[in-house]
Amino acid sequence: MVPSRNPSCSPITMKALYCQQNSPGEEMTFVFQERENLPPTKDNDVKVQVRACALSRIDTKLLSEIKLEKELLPVGREISGVVLEVGRKVTFFQPDDEVVGILPLDSEESGLCEVVLIHEHYLVRKPEKVCWVEAAGTVRDGVRAYTALHYLSHVSPGKTVLVMDGASPFGTIAIQLAQHRRAKVISTAYSLEDKQYLERLRLPVDNLTSVKKLND
């Protein structure tokens, strides 16, 4: 998907993927919605050409609880891409910056589209050595792990952190972030293969324990 470098100059038709909620008990259906260009860029908006989008689960129960139920729900929230245009009050980014971010729950934008509008506070710069797919695929777990360790538990040197299922994507990130803060890390592994995976990472995990995977 490679749209015009400046989509505001000439009309283009883009398709975006949405999930359509059906009657209780019925499976969801997915539909493409066509749109021509985007609304004007607001003061704090960033227009991003999407290079990769992660497909995360749509939590309809959560959306219902926070009164965000809609007939059509955007699909794909974690994106990476290139900045095409910025609003006049945007201070963190400029055109051609490579970024990664998460579309908020109340966003009307589908990440599975060629171009999206997103508030600058939901974006960060993409590290140069991280590819588009890896950036979009890890930003969600990265934010979750950082929030848990930094804001909720205030991890600091000398503290002990227990990471369940350390070989999972979330667990791997949590271990590295905890060690970066010089905390003592204890991790579990559900299988010998997972244990060997963690050992190959050469992370100085203080105590790696194998546990049997729980039955469903």
C-alpha positions, 0 to 999 in steps of 0.5 A: 500500500503506497499512496501519493506522498501528499494525499491532500493534493488530489483525491484518492480512494482508500479502503479501511477494514472494520468489524461489523457486530451481529446479533448475540451468538453470531460470528463477527463479519469484516467489511471494507469501507471506502473513503475519499481522502481524510478530514482536514488535519486538526491542530494536534493531528498527524497524518501517517502513511501506514506501513504496518498494522498489528491485528489485535483482538477486538474486546467488544465486552470492554467497548460495551462497558465503556459505552463505545459500542458501534455498529462498525468497529475499526480493525487494527490499532497498532501501527507504524508508518511515515509522517505525511503532514502535521497540524500547526500545533504539533511539536514532536514530529515533522513530515518524513519522520518514522513513527509507531503508535496506538490508535485510541479506543474511541478512534474512528480510524482503522489501522488497516488503511493506507493513511490515518489521522492520529493525535501526536500524543499517541505516537512515538518515533520508531527506532531506526533499526526496528523494522515496520512490522516489528514496531507495530507488533511490539508497541502494545506489549511494550506500553503494557510492560512499561506502564506496569513496571514504571507507573504502577509498581515503580520498579527500581534497583534492588526490587524483585520482579516476577514475570509469568510466562517469560517467553511470551512477547509481553514477558520478554519485553517485561524481563528486559525492561525490569533488568534495564532498571536493575531489578532482580528478575524471576521468571517462569517458563511453561515448557523446556522449549520456552526455558531454552528460548530464554536462556538463548537470549542470554539475559541474566535472569536470576531464577528461571523456573519451569512450570507445567502449562495449565490445562484449559 
